[in-house]
Amino acid sequence: MTAEPIRQATIEEYLDFERSSQEKHEFLEGQIYAMGGASVRHNLIVGNLVGELRQLLKGRSCLVFPSDLRVHATEGLYAYPDVTVVCGTPEFDDETKDTLVNPTLIVEVLSESTESYDRGEKFARYRSLPSLAEYVLVSQDRVSVEHHARQPDGHWLTTYVEDLDGTLSLPALGCELSVAEIFDKVDLS
């Protein structure tokens, strides 16, 4: 994360602050970070992913959420993934039911300012979620989809799809997603 923290807080202070705020903030190790706006490309990719996943998972026990649902990965991280899918019954941090703790799939659309954080520390913390089976990183500057899948032994297998004719296989969800659909109407020039 390259942004400067706006303040230090306990988890309880963060949640109180966040639940009364008009803007979204992430929490990492006692620091609150304001979330910046997203580019047109970023928003188109997120919209495409949410729409396609919703269609592919229609009629199944999976729910697709855009970036307004907070995920609690560890005691040190509360984040807003770009796309979150939970299969089965969603579980929440507390009775407020605004912080998910059992995502099956998390997708982050990379930006220059967050790419190293999304690949590094954020992914390391997301891996602590026993329910997380797949983590996908999508470039907004070129056709590139990076897929991380938890293996039965707990290790993660990484594959890349860098062709518009390619397909992103999501075995934990039992579906495949066209890369062309992920980047539909996205100007990469």
TIZA-401613 format. One line per 4 residues: number of its first residue (from 1); their letters; for each residue x, y, z of N, C-alpha, C. Coordinates in Angstrom, 1 decimal. Layout:
<sites>
NUM = A = X,Y,Z,X,Y,Z,X,Y,Z ~ ...
</sites>
This chain:
<sites>
1 = MTAE = 0.9,-1.2,0.0,0.0,0.0,0.0,0.9,1.2,0.0 ~ 0.7,2.1,-0.9,1.6,3.3,-1.0,1.0,4.5,-0.4 ~ -0.3,4.5,0.0,-0.9,5.7,0.6,-0.4,5.8,2.0 ~ -0.5,7.1,2.5,-0.1,7.4,3.8,-1.3,7.1,4.7
5 = PIRQ = -1.1,6.5,5.9,-2.3,6.3,6.8,-2.9,7.6,7.2 ~ -4.2,7.6,7.4,-4.8,8.9,7.8,-4.9,9.0,9.4 ~ -4.8,7.8,10.0,-4.8,7.8,11.5,-4.5,6.4,12.0 ~ -4.2,6.3,13.2,-3.9,5.1,13.9,-5.2,4.8,14.7
9 = ATIE = -5.5,3.5,14.9,-6.7,3.1,15.6,-6.7,1.7,16.0 ~ -7.5,1.3,17.0,-7.8,-0.1,17.3,-8.8,-0.6,16.3 ~ -9.0,-1.9,16.3,-10.0,-2.5,15.4,-11.3,-1.9,15.7 ~ -11.7,-1.8,17.0,-13.0,-1.3,17.3,-13.2,0.1,16.9
13 = EYLD = -12.1,0.9,17.1,-12.2,2.3,16.6,-12.3,2.4,15.1 ~ -11.6,1.6,14.4,-11.7,1.5,12.9,-13.1,1.2,12.5 ~ -13.7,0.1,13.1,-15.0,-0.3,12.7,-16.1,0.8,13.0 ~ -16.0,1.4,14.1,-16.9,2.5,14.4,-16.7,3.7,13.4
17 = FERS = -15.5,4.0,13.1,-15.2,5.1,12.2,-15.7,4.7,10.8 ~ -15.5,3.5,10.4,-15.8,3.1,9.0,-17.3,3.0,8.8 ~ -18.0,2.5,9.8,-19.5,2.4,9.7,-20.2,3.7,9.7 ~ -19.6,4.8,10.1,-20.2,6.1,10.1,-19.6,7.0,9.0
21 = SQEK = -18.7,6.5,8.2,-18.0,7.2,7.2,-18.7,7.1,5.8 ~ -18.7,8.2,5.0,-19.2,8.2,3.7,-18.2,7.6,2.7 ~ -16.9,7.6,3.0,-15.9,7.1,2.2,-15.5,5.7,2.8 ~ -14.8,4.9,1.9,-14.3,3.6,2.4,-12.8,3.8,2.8
25 = HEFL = -12.5,3.0,3.8,-11.1,2.9,4.3,-10.7,1.5,4.6 ~ -9.5,1.2,4.4,-9.0,-0.1,4.7,-8.2,0.0,6.0 ~ -8.0,-1.1,6.7,-7.3,-1.1,8.0,-6.2,-2.2,7.9 ~ -5.0,-1.7,8.2,-3.8,-2.7,8.2,-3.0,-2.4,9.4
29 = EGQI = -2.9,-3.4,10.3,-2.0,-3.3,11.4,-2.1,-2.0,12.2 ~ -3.3,-1.6,12.6,-3.5,-0.4,13.4,-3.5,0.9,12.7 ~ -3.5,0.9,11.4,-3.5,2.1,10.6,-4.7,2.1,9.7 ~ -5.4,3.3,9.5,-6.5,3.4,8.6,-6.0,4.2,7.4
33 = YAMG = -6.4,3.6,6.2,-6.0,4.1,4.9,-7.2,4.5,4.1 ~ -7.3,5.7,3.6,-8.4,6.1,2.7,-8.2,5.4,1.4 ~ -9.3,4.9,0.8,-9.3,4.3,-0.5,-9.5,5.4,-1.6 ~ -8.7,5.4,-2.5,-8.8,6.3,-3.6,-9.8,5.9,-4.6
37 = GASV = -10.1,6.8,-5.6,-11.0,6.5,-6.6,-10.4,5.6,-7.6 ~ -11.2,5.0,-8.5,-10.7,4.1,-9.5,-10.9,4.6,-10.9 ~ -10.0,4.2,-11.8,-10.1,4.6,-13.2,-11.3,4.0,-13.9 ~ -11.5,4.6,-15.1,-12.6,4.0,-16.0,-12.3,2.6,-16.3
41 = RHNL = -11.1,2.3,-16.7,-10.7,0.9,-17.0,-11.0,-0.1,-15.8 ~ -10.5,0.4,-14.6,-10.7,-0.4,-13.4,-12.2,-0.7,-13.2 ~ -13.0,0.3,-13.3,-14.5,0.2,-13.1,-15.1,-0.7,-14.1 ~ -14.7,-0.6,-15.4,-15.3,-1.5,-16.4,-14.9,-2.9,-16.2
45 = IVGN = -13.6,-3.2,-15.8,-13.2,-4.6,-15.5,-14.0,-5.1,-14.3 ~ -14.1,-4.4,-13.3,-14.9,-4.9,-12.1,-16.3,-5.1,-12.5 ~ -16.9,-4.2,-13.2,-18.3,-4.4,-13.7,-18.5,-5.7,-14.5 ~ -17.5,-5.9,-15.4,-17.6,-7.0,-16.3,-17.4,-8.3,-15.5
49 = LVGE = -16.5,-8.3,-14.5,-16.3,-9.5,-13.7,-17.6,-9.8,-12.8 ~ -18.2,-8.8,-12.2,-19.4,-9.0,-11.4,-20.5,-9.5,-12.3 ~ -20.7,-8.9,-13.4,-21.8,-9.3,-14.3,-21.6,-10.8,-14.8 ~ -20.4,-11.1,-15.3,-20.1,-12.4,-15.8,-20.2,-13.5,-14.8
53 = LRQL = -19.6,-13.2,-13.6,-19.7,-14.2,-12.5,-21.1,-14.4,-12.1 ~ -21.9,-13.4,-12.0,-23.3,-13.5,-11.5,-24.0,-14.4,-12.5 ~ -23.8,-14.2,-13.8,-24.5,-15.0,-14.8,-24.0,-16.5,-14.7 ~ -22.7,-16.7,-14.6,-22.2,-18.1,-14.5,-22.6,-18.8,-13.3
57 = LKGR = -22.9,-18.1,-12.2,-23.2,-18.7,-10.9,-24.7,-18.7,-10.6 ~ -25.5,-18.2,-11.6,-26.9,-18.1,-11.4,-27.5,-19.5,-11.1 ~ -28.4,-19.5,-10.1,-29.0,-20.8,-9.7,-28.2,-21.7,-8.8 ~ -27.0,-21.2,-8.4,-26.1,-21.9,-7.5,-26.0,-21.2,-6.2
61 = SCLV = -25.4,-21.8,-5.2,-25.4,-21.2,-3.8,-24.2,-20.3,-3.7 ~ -23.8,-19.6,-4.7,-22.7,-18.6,-4.6,-23.3,-17.2,-4.8 ~ -22.7,-16.3,-4.0,-23.1,-14.9,-4.1,-21.9,-14.1,-4.6 ~ -22.1,-13.1,-5.5,-21.1,-12.3,-6.0,-21.3,-10.8,-5.5
65 = FPSD = -20.2,-10.3,-4.9,-20.2,-9.0,-4.3,-19.2,-8.0,-5.0 ~ -19.6,-6.8,-5.3,-18.7,-5.8,-5.8,-17.9,-5.2,-4.6 ~ -17.1,-4.2,-4.8,-16.1,-3.7,-3.9,-16.7,-3.0,-2.6 ~ -18.0,-3.0,-2.4,-18.5,-2.4,-1.2,-18.6,-3.3,0.0
69 = LRVH = -18.2,-4.6,-0.1,-18.3,-5.5,1.0,-16.9,-5.7,1.6 ~ -16.8,-5.4,2.8,-15.5,-5.5,3.6,-15.2,-7.0,3.9 ~ -14.0,-7.3,3.8,-13.5,-8.7,4.2,-12.5,-8.6,5.3 ~ -12.7,-9.4,6.3,-11.7,-9.5,7.4,-10.8,-10.7,7.2
73 = ATEG = -9.6,-10.4,6.9,-8.7,-11.5,6.6,-7.9,-12.0,7.8 ~ -7.4,-11.1,8.6,-6.7,-11.5,9.8,-7.0,-10.4,10.8 ~ -6.5,-10.5,12.0,-6.7,-9.4,13.0,-6.1,-8.1,12.5 ~ -5.1,-8.2,11.6,-4.5,-7.0,11.1,-5.0,-6.4,9.8
77 = LYAY = -6.0,-7.0,9.1,-6.4,-6.5,7.8,-7.9,-6.6,7.7 ~ -8.5,-5.4,7.4,-9.9,-5.3,6.9,-9.8,-4.6,5.5 ~ -10.3,-5.2,4.5,-10.1,-4.7,3.1,-11.4,-4.8,2.3 ~ -11.4,-4.1,1.2,-12.5,-4.1,0.3,-12.0,-4.7,-1.1
81 = PDVT = -12.1,-6.0,-1.2,-11.7,-6.5,-2.5,-12.5,-6.0,-3.7 ~ -12.0,-5.9,-4.9,-12.7,-5.4,-6.0,-13.9,-6.3,-6.3 ~ -13.8,-7.7,-6.2,-14.9,-8.6,-6.4,-14.7,-9.7,-5.4 ~ -15.7,-10.1,-4.7,-15.7,-11.2,-3.8,-16.8,-12.2,-4.1
85 = VVCG = -16.5,-13.5,-4.1,-17.5,-14.5,-4.2,-17.5,-15.4,-3.0 ~ -18.7,-15.7,-2.5,-18.8,-16.7,-1.4,-19.7,-17.7,-1.8 ~ -19.3,-19.0,-1.7,-20.2,-20.1,-2.0,-20.6,-20.8,-0.7 ~ -21.9,-21.0,-0.6,-22.4,-21.5,0.7,-23.0,-20.3,1.4
89 = TPEF = -23.1,-20.5,2.7,-23.7,-19.5,3.6,-22.6,-18.4,4.0 ~ -22.9,-17.2,3.7,-21.9,-16.1,4.1,-21.8,-16.1,5.6 ~ -20.6,-15.9,6.1,-20.3,-15.7,7.5,-19.7,-14.4,7.7 ~ -20.1,-13.7,8.9,-19.7,-12.4,9.1,-19.0,-12.3,10.5
93 = DDET = -18.3,-11.2,10.6,-17.5,-10.9,11.8,-18.3,-10.7,13.0 ~ -19.5,-10.0,12.9,-20.3,-9.8,14.0,-21.8,-9.6,13.6 ~ -22.6,-9.2,14.5,-24.1,-9.1,14.2,-24.4,-8.0,13.2 ~ -23.5,-7.1,12.9,-23.8,-6.0,11.9,-23.8,-6.6,10.5
97 = KDTL = -23.2,-7.7,10.3,-23.2,-8.4,9.0,-22.7,-7.5,7.8 ~ -21.6,-6.8,8.1,-21.0,-6.0,7.0,-19.6,-6.3,6.7 ~ -19.1,-7.4,7.4,-17.7,-7.8,7.2,-17.6,-9.3,7.0 ~ -17.4,-9.7,5.8,-17.4,-11.1,5.4,-16.1,-11.8,5.9
101 = VNPT = -16.2,-13.0,6.4,-15.0,-13.8,6.8,-14.8,-15.1,6.1 ~ -15.6,-15.4,5.1,-15.5,-16.7,4.4,-15.6,-16.6,2.9 ~ -14.8,-15.7,2.3,-14.8,-15.7,0.8,-14.2,-16.9,0.2 ~ -14.8,-17.3,-1.0,-14.3,-18.4,-1.7,-13.3,-17.9,-2.8
105 = LIVE = -13.6,-16.8,-3.4,-12.8,-16.2,-4.4,-12.7,-14.7,-4.1 ~ -11.5,-14.2,-4.3,-11.3,-12.7,-4.2,-10.6,-12.3,-5.5 ~ -11.0,-11.2,-6.1,-10.4,-10.6,-7.3,-10.0,-9.2,-7.0 ~ -8.7,-8.9,-7.3,-8.2,-7.5,-7.2,-7.8,-7.1,-8.6
109 = VLSE = -8.2,-5.9,-9.0,-7.8,-5.3,-10.3,-6.6,-4.4,-9.9 ~ -5.5,-4.6,-10.6,-4.2,-4.0,-10.2,-4.2,-2.6,-10.8 ~ -3.6,-1.7,-9.9,-3.2,-0.4,-10.4,-1.8,-0.1,-10.0 ~ -1.2,0.9,-10.6,0.2,1.1,-10.4,0.5,1.3,-8.9
113 = STES = -0.4,2.0,-8.2,-0.1,2.3,-6.8,-0.4,1.2,-5.8 ~ -1.2,0.1,-6.3,-1.5,-1.0,-5.3,-0.9,-2.3,-5.8 ~ -0.3,-2.4,-6.9,0.1,-3.7,-7.5,1.0,-4.5,-6.5 ~ 2.0,-3.9,-6.0,2.9,-4.7,-5.2,2.3,-5.1,-3.9
117 = YDRG = 1.4,-4.3,-3.3,0.7,-4.6,-2.1,-0.3,-5.7,-2.4 ~ -1.1,-5.6,-3.5,-2.0,-6.7,-3.8,-1.3,-8.0,-4.0 ~ -0.2,-8.0,-4.6,0.6,-9.3,-4.9,1.3,-9.8,-3.6 ~ 1.7,-8.9,-2.8,2.5,-9.3,-1.6,1.7,-9.4,-0.3
121 = EKFA = 1.8,-8.3,0.5,1.2,-8.4,1.8,-0.3,-8.7,1.8 ~ -1.0,-8.1,0.9,-2.5,-8.3,0.9,-2.8,-9.8,0.6 ~ -2.1,-10.4,-0.4,-2.3,-11.8,-0.7,-1.9,-12.7,0.4 ~ -0.8,-12.3,1.1,-0.3,-13.1,2.2,-1.4,-13.2,3.3
125 = RYRS = -2.0,-12.1,3.6,-3.0,-12.0,4.6,-4.3,-12.7,4.1 ~ -4.7,-12.5,2.9,-5.9,-13.2,2.4,-5.7,-14.8,2.5 ~ -4.4,-15.2,2.3,-4.2,-16.7,2.3,-4.5,-17.3,3.7 ~ -4.6,-16.4,4.7,-4.9,-16.9,6.1,-6.4,-17.3,6.2
129 = LPSL = -7.2,-17.0,5.2,-8.6,-17.3,5.3,-8.8,-18.8,4.8 ~ -9.2,-19.7,5.7,-9.3,-21.1,5.3,-10.3,-21.3,4.1 ~ -11.3,-20.4,4.0,-12.3,-20.6,2.9,-11.8,-20.2,1.6 ~ -10.7,-19.3,1.5,-10.3,-18.8,0.3,-9.6,-19.9,-0.6
133 = AEYV = -10.2,-20.1,-1.7,-9.7,-21.2,-2.6,-9.0,-20.6,-3.8 ~ -9.4,-19.3,-4.2,-8.8,-18.7,-5.4,-8.7,-17.2,-5.2 ~ -7.6,-16.7,-5.8,-7.2,-15.3,-5.8,-6.8,-14.9,-7.2 ~ -7.5,-13.9,-7.7,-7.2,-13.5,-9.1,-6.8,-12.1,-9.1
137 = LVSQ = -5.8,-11.8,-9.9,-5.3,-10.4,-10.1,-5.4,-10.1,-11.6 ~ -6.1,-9.0,-11.9,-6.3,-8.6,-13.3,-5.6,-7.2,-13.5 ~ -4.8,-7.2,-14.6,-4.2,-5.9,-15.0,-5.2,-5.0,-15.6 ~ -5.1,-3.7,-15.4,-6.0,-2.8,-16.2,-5.2,-2.1,-17.3
141 = DRVS = -4.0,-2.5,-17.5,-3.1,-1.8,-18.5,-2.8,-2.7,-19.7 ~ -3.1,-4.0,-19.5,-2.8,-5.0,-20.6,-3.6,-6.2,-20.3 ~ -3.8,-7.1,-21.3,-4.5,-8.3,-21.1,-3.6,-9.3,-20.3 ~ -3.9,-9.3,-19.0,-3.2,-10.2,-18.1,-4.0,-10.6,-16.9
145 = VEHH = -4.2,-11.8,-16.8,-5.0,-12.4,-15.6,-4.1,-13.4,-14.9 ~ -3.9,-13.2,-13.7,-3.1,-14.1,-12.8,-4.0,-14.8,-11.9 ~ -3.9,-16.1,-11.9,-4.8,-16.9,-11.1,-4.0,-17.7,-10.1 ~ -4.4,-17.6,-8.8,-3.8,-18.4,-7.7,-4.8,-19.3,-7.2
149 = ARQP = -4.5,-20.6,-7.2,-5.5,-21.6,-6.7,-4.9,-22.4,-5.5 ~ -5.6,-22.5,-4.4,-5.1,-23.3,-3.3,-5.2,-24.8,-3.6 ~ -4.1,-25.5,-3.4,-4.0,-26.9,-3.7,-4.4,-27.7,-2.5 ~ -4.7,-29.0,-2.6,-5.1,-29.8,-1.5,-4.1,-29.8,-0.4
153 = DGHW = -2.8,-29.7,-0.7,-1.7,-29.7,0.3,-1.5,-28.3,0.9 ~ -2.3,-27.3,0.5,-2.2,-26.0,1.1,-1.3,-25.0,0.3 ~ -0.6,-25.5,-0.6,0.3,-24.7,-1.5,-0.6,-24.0,-2.5 ~ -0.1,-22.9,-3.1,-0.8,-22.2,-4.2,-0.2,-22.4,-5.5
157 = LTTY = -1.0,-22.7,-6.5,-0.6,-22.9,-7.9,-1.0,-21.6,-8.7 ~ 0.0,-21.0,-9.4,-0.3,-19.8,-10.1,-0.2,-20.1,-11.6 ~ -1.2,-19.6,-12.3,-1.3,-19.7,-13.8,-1.6,-18.3,-14.3 ~ -1.2,-18.1,-15.6,-1.4,-16.8,-16.2,-2.2,-17.0,-17.5
161 = VEDL = -3.1,-16.0,-17.8,-3.8,-16.0,-19.1,-3.5,-14.6,-19.6 ~ -2.9,-14.5,-20.8,-2.5,-13.2,-21.4,-3.0,-13.1,-22.8 ~ -4.1,-13.7,-23.1,-4.6,-13.7,-24.5,-6.2,-13.5,-24.4 ~ -6.7,-12.6,-25.2,-8.1,-12.3,-25.2,-8.9,-13.5,-25.6
165 = DGTL = -8.3,-14.5,-26.3,-9.0,-15.7,-26.7,-9.0,-16.7,-25.6 ~ -8.3,-16.4,-24.5,-8.1,-17.4,-23.4,-9.3,-17.5,-22.5 ~ -9.2,-18.4,-21.6,-10.2,-18.7,-20.6,-9.6,-18.8,-19.2 ~ -10.3,-18.2,-18.3,-9.9,-18.3,-16.9,-10.7,-19.4,-16.2
169 = SLPA = -10.0,-20.5,-15.9,-10.7,-21.6,-15.2,-10.8,-21.3,-13.7 ~ -12.0,-21.4,-13.1,-12.2,-21.2,-11.7,-12.7,-22.5,-11.1 ~ -11.9,-23.4,-10.8,-12.3,-24.8,-10.4,-13.1,-24.7,-9.1 ~ -12.8,-23.9,-8.1,-13.6,-23.8,-6.9,-15.0,-23.4,-7.1
173 = LGCE = -15.2,-22.6,-8.2,-16.6,-22.2,-8.5,-17.2,-23.1,-9.6 ~ -16.4,-23.9,-10.2,-17.0,-24.8,-11.2,-17.4,-24.1,-12.4 ~ -16.6,-23.1,-12.8,-16.9,-22.4,-14.1,-15.7,-21.9,-14.7 ~ -15.9,-21.4,-16.0,-14.8,-20.8,-16.7,-15.3,-19.4,-17.2
177 = LSVA = -14.3,-18.5,-17.2,-14.6,-17.1,-17.6,-13.8,-16.7,-18.8 ~ -14.4,-16.2,-19.8,-13.8,-15.7,-21.0,-13.0,-14.4,-20.7 ~ -11.7,-14.4,-21.1,-10.8,-13.3,-20.8,-11.4,-12.1,-21.7 ~ -11.9,-12.4,-22.9,-12.5,-11.3,-23.7,-13.6,-10.6,-23.0
181 = EIFD = -14.4,-11.4,-22.2,-15.5,-10.8,-21.4,-15.0,-9.9,-20.3 ~ -13.9,-10.3,-19.7,-13.3,-9.5,-18.6,-12.9,-8.2,-19.1 ~ -12.3,-8.1,-20.3,-11.8,-6.9,-20.9,-12.8,-6.3,-21.9 ~ -14.0,-6.7,-21.9,-15.0,-6.1,-22.9,-15.1,-4.6,-22.7
185 = KVDL = -15.0,-3.9,-23.8,-15.1,-2.4,-23.9,-14.0,-1.7,-23.1 ~ -13.0,-2.4,-22.7,-11.9,-1.7,-22.0,-10.8,-1.3,-23.0 ~ -10.6,0.0,-23.1,-9.6,0.6,-24.0,-8.2,0.4,-23.4 ~ -7.4,-0.5,-24.0,-6.1,-0.8,-23.5,-5.0,0.0,-24.3
189 = S = -5.4,0.8,-25.2,-4.4,1.5,-26.0,-3.8,2.7,-25.3
</sites>
